[in-house]
Amino acid sequence: MTKRSDIRAAVERGLSRRRRRDRLVRRLGLGAILLGLGFLAFMFFSIIGMGYSAFWQTRIQLPVELDPAAIDPERTHDPAVLRNADYAGLIKQALRKRFPQIKKRKEKRKLYQLVSSGAAYALQAMVLQNPALIGSTPGLWLTANDDVDVWFKHPETSGKRLNDQQKAWLEELHAKGELKKFFNLDFFRNGDSREPEQAGILGALMGSFYTILVTLGLSLPLGIAAAVYLEEFAPKNRWTDFIEVNINNLAAVPSIVFGLLGLAVFINFFGLPRSAPLVGGLVLTLMTLPTIIIASRAALKSVPPSIREAALGVGASRMQTLFHHVLPLAMPGMLTGTIIGMAQALGETAPLLMIGMVAFIVDVPRGILDPATVLPVQIHLWADSPERAFLEKTAAAIMVLLAFLVLMNLAAIWLRRKFEKRW
């Protein structure tokens, strides 16, 4: 009985130690997950806290007299004449009428700085669109300068670039309801600009769209074709083993290497235009092909051999078996791998910097050969800008990029769950 009790006690001690180790491992795993989620939540809250204000824009209401003598003296409504009118002078005149007590030239210059330089172009576009406004004095909400915008949104932490007199003018405007925040549509419909209050992401969004379009159009058929050949038709020998090893290695190559390859081959050798979505799409195709090939091969391997054997057994050819049975079953996995590859390409910066897509592009691209930049590179450019207003635009652009990445990953999960068959 003593030996049995000793053995039982030793077993219970061993089980107790095993359970303690199991609990420790579970707690460490749970702690690691919670720590990761905490860092992720901190990152999201930091980005949102810095960037949410960029979706609002400060505007100043001024009654601008659209004097026919200054805009269209001959009343011809000729677009060339209307385009060359001094709209900035009309806005300055409206500011002087709003603050008639200001007489000194230095004070007038400070007053003029409250309104964005882009307000004149907005007024020009409005008159060109509706010449019937000439001769009226509409109360227009004009875009404020970036310093005014930052001060109005964060008065407790900014405003160092505004003097006390300018702040007093702004407080007077605010008290009379002539200084307000509006939803910042310009952030989504403008291209890049040197002036923070005029800068938008439309050019970068269109550049990303054209670049991803080229990448998808090339990488999807090439990746699926390569995976189908390697998995279904290629003989198993040293050459195919060599190709498979190199595909796996290419998936781990730093992305900047593909940028150097694109610079040497597509630009220097073939002479394709720099900063074009076509070249960016070609470079990103090279980068995403290994990911798509590996995911597509895994999807093909997941199809049970009995499907192929049954199709061949009833007289189907190898091509009929592939296109009518194997590919439809493997396609959800292939699409999932493709979407993940596209999400990776959408967030890339380094390879695109090497082919010149870091250039300052104001115009919105209209095709794959026009100069363009992409959203991650736009974020990189704004992050290097010294103005405080570009800081919140950087965070807002990151929010937009993250939203696209989340949507693409959710689409991948939805496709897999909707079409995947379990065997």
C-alpha positions in Angstrom: 0.0 0.0 0.0 2.9 2.3 0.7 4.4 1.8 -2.7 1.0 2.4 -4.4 0.4 5.5 -2.5 3.9 6.8 -3.3 3.3 6.1 -7.0 -0.1 7.8 -6.9 1.4 10.8 -5.1 4.2 11.0 -7.7 1.7 10.8 -10.6 -0.5 13.4 -9.0 2.6 15.7 -8.5 3.5 15.2 -12.2 -0.1 15.9 -13.3 -0.1 19.0 -11.2 3.1 20.3 -12.7 1.8 19.5 -16.2 -1.5 21.4 -15.5 0.5 24.4 -14.1 2.6 24.4 -17.3 -0.5 24.2 -19.5 -2.1 27.1 -17.6 1.1 29.1 -17.9 1.3 28.5 -21.6 -2.4 29.4 -22.1 -2.0 32.6 -20.0 1.2 33.5 -22.0 -0.7 33.0 -25.3 -3.7 35.0 -24.1 -1.4 37.7 -22.8 0.4 37.9 -26.1 -2.9 38.2 -28.0 -4.1 40.9 -25.6 -0.8 42.8 -25.9 -1.0 42.6 -29.7 -4.6 43.8 -29.6 -3.7 46.6 -27.3 -0.9 47.8 -29.6 -3.3 47.6 -32.5 -6.0 49.6 -30.7 -3.4 52.2 -29.6 -2.3 52.5 -33.2 -5.9 52.9 -34.5 -6.8 55.4 -31.8 -3.7 57.4 -32.4 -4.3 57.6 -36.2 -8.0 58.4 -35.8 -7.2 61.0 -33.1 -4.8 62.8 -35.4 -6.7 62.4 -38.6 -10.4 62.8 -38.0 -10.2 66.6 -38.1 -8.8 66.5 -41.7 -12.3 65.5 -42.8 -13.5 69.0 -41.8 -12.5 72.2 -43.3 -12.7 75.7 -41.9 -14.4 78.4 -44.1 -15.0 82.1 -43.8 -18.2 83.7 -45.1 -17.6 87.0 -47.0 -20.0 89.0 -49.2 -17.8 89.2 -52.4 -19.0 91.9 -54.9 -18.6 90.4 -58.4 -18.1 93.7 -60.0 -18.7 93.5 -63.8 -16.1 96.2 -64.4 -13.4 94.0 -62.9 -14.6 90.6 -64.2 -16.3 91.3 -67.6 -16.1 95.0 -68.6 -17.6 94.4 -72.1 -20.3 92.0 -70.9 -19.3 89.4 -73.5 -19.2 86.4 -71.1 -16.1 85.3 -73.0 -14.5 82.4 -70.9 -11.1 83.7 -71.7 -12.0 87.1 -70.3 -13.7 85.7 -67.2 -10.7 83.4 -66.6 -8.2 86.3 -66.5 -10.1 88.5 -64.1 -8.5 89.5 -60.7 -10.6 87.3 -58.4 -8.0 87.5 -55.6 -8.4 91.3 -55.7 -12.2 90.9 -55.3 -11.7 88.7 -52.2 -9.2 91.3 -50.7 -11.7 94.0 -51.3 -14.4 92.0 -49.5 -12.0 91.5 -46.5 -11.3 95.3 -46.4 -15.0 96.0 -46.4 -15.6 93.5 -43.6 -12.9 95.1 -41.5 -13.0 98.8 -42.5 -11.0 99.8 -39.4 -7.8 98.2 -40.8 -5.7 100.9 -42.7 -2.1 100.0 -42.4 -0.5 98.0 -45.2 1.1 95.4 -42.8 -2.2 94.8 -41.1 -3.9 94.3 -44.5 -1.3 91.7 -45.4 -2.1 89.9 -42.2 -5.8 90.1 -43.0 -5.4 88.7 -46.5 -3.6 85.7 -45.0 -6.7 84.5 -43.3 -8.2 83.3 -46.6 -6.6 80.5 -48.7 -4.9 81.4 -52.0 -7.0 78.7 -53.6 -10.2 80.7 -52.8 -9.6 82.8 -55.9 -9.5 79.7 -58.1 -12.7 78.5 -56.5 -14.4 81.8 -57.2 -13.1 81.7 -60.8 -14.6 78.3 -61.3 -17.9 79.4 -59.9 -18.1 82.4 -62.2 -17.1 80.4 -65.2 -19.8 77.8 -64.4 -22.5 80.5 -63.8 -21.7 83.9 -65.5 -25.2 85.1 -64.4 -23.6 85.8 -60.9 -21.7 88.7 -62.3 -23.0 91.9 -60.8 -24.3 90.3 -57.6 -22.8 90.2 -54.1 -23.2 86.6 -52.9 -22.2 85.6 -49.4 -19.5 83.0 -50.2 -18.0 80.5 -47.8 -14.3 80.8 -48.7 -11.6 78.3 -47.7 -9.5 79.5 -44.8 -5.8 79.4 -44.7 -4.2 76.3 -43.2 -3.0 78.2 -40.1 -6.5 79.4 -39.4 -7.9 75.9 -40.0 -5.6 74.3 -37.5 -6.2 77.1 -34.9 -9.9 76.8 -35.3 -9.9 73.0 -34.9 -7.2 72.8 -32.1 -7.1 76.3 -30.4 -5.5 74.8 -27.3 -2.5 73.3 -29.0 -1.9 75.5 -32.1 -2.1 79.0 -33.3 1.5 80.0 -32.8 1.7 81.2 -36.4 -1.2 83.6 -35.9 -0.7 86.8 -34.0 -3.1 88.2 -31.4 -4.7 90.6 -33.9 -5.5 87.8 -36.4 -7.0 85.7 -33.6 -9.2 88.6 -32.6 -10.5 89.0 -36.1 -11.2 85.3 -36.3 -13.0 85.3 -32.9 -15.1 88.2 -34.2 -16.0 86.2 -37.3 -16.8 83.1 -35.2 -19.0 85.1 -32.8 -21.1 86.3 -35.8 -21.4 82.9 -37.4 -19.1 83.7 -40.2 -16.4 81.2 -39.3 -17.5 77.5 -39.4 -16.4 74.0 -40.2 -17.8 72.1 -43.2 -17.2 68.5 -44.4 -14.0 68.6 -46.4 -15.1 67.4 -49.8 -11.9 69.0 -51.3 -9.9 66.2 -49.5 -11.5 63.7 -51.8 -11.8 65.7 -55.0 -8.5 67.6 -55.2 -5.1 66.5 -56.2 -1.9 67.2 -54.3 -1.0 70.8 -53.5 1.8 72.8 -51.8 -1.0 74.5 -49.7 -2.3 72.1 -47.0 -5.8 73.4 -47.1 -6.0 72.7 -50.9 -4.3 69.3 -50.9 -6.4 66.2 -51.5 -6.1 62.5 -52.3 -8.0 62.1 -55.5 -4.8 62.1 -57.6 -3.3 59.4 -55.4 -6.5 57.4 -55.4 -6.7 57.4 -59.2 -3.0 56.5 -59.4 -3.5 53.6 -57.0 -6.6 52.5 -59.0 -4.8 52.4 -62.3 -1.7 50.8 -60.8 -3.7 48.0 -59.1 -5.8 47.6 -62.4 -2.6 46.9 -64.3 -1.3 44.6 -61.6 -4.5 42.6 -61.4 -4.8 42.4 -65.2 -1.3 40.9 -65.5 -0.7 39.0 -62.2 -4.1 37.1 -62.1 -3.9 35.3 -65.4 -0.1 34.8 -65.3 -0.2 33.5 -61.7 -3.1 31.1 -62.2 -1.6 29.8 -65.5 1.8 29.2 -63.9 0.2 27.5 -60.9 -2.0 25.3 -63.2 1.0 24.2 -65.3 3.3 23.5 -62.3 0.6 21.6 -60.4 -1.3 19.8 -63.2 1.0 19.3 -66.2 4.7 19.9 -65.4 6.9 16.8 -65.0 8.5 16.3 -61.6 12.2 16.7 -62.2 15.1 19.0 -61.2 14.0 21.8 -63.4 10.5 22.1 -61.9 12.0 21.7 -58.4 14.4 24.5 -59.2 11.5 26.7 -60.4 9.5 25.9 -57.3 12.4 26.8 -54.9 12.9 30.1 -56.7 9.2 31.0 -56.6 9.2 30.4 -52.8 12.4 32.5 -52.5 11.0 35.3 -54.6 8.1 35.6 -52.2 10.6 36.6 -49.5 12.7 39.1 -51.6 12.6 42.7 -50.3 10.2 44.7 -52.3 12.7 47.4 -53.1 14.6 44.9 -55.2 11.7 44.7 -57.6 11.8 48.5 -57.8 15.4 48.3 -58.8 14.5 45.7 -61.4 11.7 47.8 -62.8 14.0 50.8 -63.0 16.7 48.9 -64.9 14.4 46.9 -67.2 11.1 48.8 -67.8 12.5 52.4 -67.7 16.1 52.3 -68.7 15.9 49.4 -71.2 12.4 49.6 -72.6 12.1 53.4 -72.2 8.7 53.4 -70.5 7.6 56.7 -68.9 8.6 57.3 -65.3 6.0 57.9 -62.6 3.4 56.1 -64.8 0.9 53.6 -63.4 1.8 51.2 -66.2 5.4 50.9 -64.9 4.1 50.7 -61.3 1.7 48.0 -62.2 4.5 46.0 -63.9 6.7 46.3 -60.9 4.0 45.2 -58.5 3.1 42.3 -60.8 6.6 41.0 -60.4 6.3 41.4 -56.6 2.8 39.7 -56.3 3.2 36.9 -58.8 5.0 34.5 -56.2 2.2 35.1 -53.7 -0.5 34.4 -56.2 1.3 31.3 -57.6 1.8 29.8 -54.1 -1.8 30.4 -53.1 -3.2 29.1 -56.4 -1.1 25.9 -56.1 -2.3 25.4 -52.5 -5.9 25.8 -53.8 -5.3 23.2 -56.5 -3.8 20.8 -54.1 -6.8 21.1 -51.8 -9.1 19.6 -54.5 -9.4 15.9 -53.7 -7.8 13.5 -56.3 -11.1 11.6 -56.5 -12.6 14.6 -58.4 -10.0 14.2 -61.1 -10.2 10.4 -61.1 -14.0 10.5 -61.4 -14.0 13.0 -64.3 -11.3 11.0 -66.1 -13.2 7.8 -65.4 -16.4 9.0 -67.3 -14.3 10.0 -70.3 -13.4 13.6 -69.7 -10.0 14.8 -71.1 -7.4 16.4 -68.9 -8.4 19.9 -70.1 -12.1 19.2 -69.5 -11.3 17.8 -66.0 -9.2 20.9 -65.3 -11.7 23.6 -66.6 -15.0 21.9 -65.7 -14.2 20.4 -62.3 -10.8 21.3 -60.7 -10.6 25.1 -61.4 -14.2 25.9 -60.3 -13.4 24.1 -57.0 -10.0 25.8 -56.6 -11.1 29.3 -57.7 -12.2 30.6 -54.2 -8.7 29.9 -52.8 -7.1 31.4 -55.9 -9.2 34.6 -55.6 -8.4 34.8 -51.9 -4.7 34.6 -52.7 -5.1 37.2 -55.4 -6.9 39.7 -53.2 -4.3 39.3 -50.5 -1.6 39.9 -53.1 -3.5 43.0 -54.3 -3.8 44.3 -50.7 0.0 43.8 -50.3 0.6 45.7 -53.6 -1.8 48.5 -52.5 0.3 49.2 -49.4 3.7 49.1 -51.1 5.9 52.2 -51.2 9.6 51.2 -51.7 9.4 49.7 -55.2 7.4 52.7 -56.5 9.9 55.2 -55.1 12.5 53.6 -57.3 10.6 54.2 -60.5 9.8 57.9 -59.8 6.3 57.7 -58.4 7.4 59.9 -55.6 7.2 63.0 -57.8 5.0 65.9 -56.9 1.9 65.4 -59.1 -0.9 68.0 -59.0 -3.0 66.8 -61.9 -5.3 63.8 -61.5 -4.2 61.0 -63.9 -6.6 60.0 -66.6 -4.8 56.9 -67.8 -2.1 54.4 -67.2 0.5 56.5 -69.0 -0.1 59.8 -67.2 2.3 60.8 -64.4 0.8 59.7 -61.1 1.5 58.8 -57.5 -0.2 56.3 -55.2 -1.7 56.6 -51.8 1.2 55.2 -49.7 3.7 57.4 -51.5 1.3 60.4 -51.0 1.3 59.6 -47.3 5.2 59.5 -47.4 5.3 62.9 -49.0 2.9 64.5 -46.6 4.7 63.0 -43.6 7.8 64.9 -44.6 6.0 68.3 -44.9 6.7 70.7 -42.0 3.2 72.3 -41.9 1.0 71.2 -39.0 -2.0 70.8 -41.3 -0.2 68.1 -43.4 0.1 66.0 -40.2 -3.7 65.5 -39.9 -4.0 64.9 -43.7 -1.3 62.2 -43.4 -3.3 60.5 -40.7 -6.5 60.9 -42.6 -4.9 59.4 -45.8 -3.7 56.4 -43.6 -7.3 55.9 -42.4 -8.5 55.8 -46.0 -5.7 53.3 -47.0 -6.5 51.1 -44.0 -10.2 51.2 -44.9 -9.3 49.9 -48.4 -7.0 47.2 -47.0 -9.7 46.0 -44.5 -12.3 45.9 -47.2 -10.0 43.8 -49.4 -9.3 41.4 -46.6 -13.0 41.1 -45.7 -13.7 40.4 -49.4 -11.1 37.6 -49.3 -12.7 36.1 -46.2 -16.2 36.4 -47.7 -15.2 34.7 -50.9 -13.5 31.8 -49.1 -16.5 31.2 -46.8 -19.1 31.6 -49.5 -17.6 29.3 -52.2 -15.2 27.0 -50.4 -16.2 23.4 -50.2 -15.1 21.2 -47.3 -14.2 17.6 -48.0 
